[in-house]
Amino acid sequence: MTDVRSNRDRLDSARNKAKEAILDQRAFFLDADGHQKFLDLLDALNPPSGELRARMARKPVWER
């Protein structure tokens, strides 16, 4: 259980650092084409990786 909590803490920490980095970017300037590319990137769905698929397919610890 400690490993699960440790991993969760690491993920939470990484997420918080990413949020801080994004929120720290208060202003940036793009031309119309750059703005559209930026919006397209935000709207694009990332396909799940093989690692994510494997994690989602295995039984959770509490069901083993």
C-alpha positions as semicolon CSV with decimal commas, in nm:
position;residue;x (nm);y (nm);z (nm)
1;M;0,000;0,000;0,000
2;T;0,293;0,231;0,067
3;D;0,405;0,205;-0,297
4;V;0,058;0,302;-0,417
5;R;0,050;0,602;-0,183
6;S;0,405;0,698;-0,281
7;N;0,317;0,681;-0,651
8;R;0,000;0,882;-0,591
9;D;0,203;1,144;-0,403
10;R;0,452;1,164;-0,691
11;L;0,174;1,200;-0,946
12;D;0,003;1,468;-0,738
13;S;0,330;1,653;-0,702
14;A;0,400;1,634;-1,076
15;R;0,048;1,751;-1,156
16;N;0,080;2,044;-0,917
17;K;0,415;2,144;-1,066
18;A;0,265;2,129;-1,416
19;K;-0,030;2,344;-1,306
20;E;0,207;2,597;-1,154
21;A;0,412;2,609;-1,473
22;I;0,103;2,662;-1,687
23;L;-0,049;2,920;-1,455
24;D;0,282;3,105;-1,446
25;Q;0,250;3,168;-1,821
26;R;0,027;3,472;-1,788
27;A;0,055;3,603;-2,140
28;F;0,191;3,483;-2,468
29;F;0,131;3,621;-2,812
30;L;0,051;3,431;-3,130
31;D;-0,044;3,527;-3,480
32;A;-0,375;3,394;-3,619
33;D;-0,213;3,078;-3,759
34;G;-0,024;3,007;-3,438
35;H;-0,339;3,066;-3,236
36;Q;-0,533;2,816;-3,446
37;K;-0,255;2,557;-3,415
38;F;-0,255;2,611;-3,038
39;L;-0,633;2,559;-3,021
40;D;-0,603;2,247;-3,237
41;L;-0,342;2,106;-2,998
42;L;-0,566;2,174;-2,698
43;D;-0,859;2,003;-2,868
44;A;-0,661;1,701;-2,992
45;L;-0,703;1,377;-2,801
46;N;-0,387;1,186;-2,726
47;P;-0,421;0,817;-2,802
48;P;-0,363;0,600;-2,495
49;S;-0,016;0,452;-2,476
50;G;0,052;0,081;-2,457
51;E;0,154;0,125;-2,093
52;L;-0,176;0,294;-2,008
53;R;-0,374;0,021;-2,185
54;A;-0,184;-0,246;-1,990
55;R;-0,246;-0,069;-1,659
56;M;-0,615;-0,030;-1,730
57;A;-0,649;-0,397;-1,831
58;R;-0,500;-0,548;-1,515
59;K;-0,696;-0,619;-1,200
60;P;-0,678;-0,358;-0,927
61;V;-0,484;-0,450;-0,614
62;W;-0,801;-0,460;-0,403
63;E;-0,956;-0,723;-0,632
64;R;-0,657;-0,959;-0,634
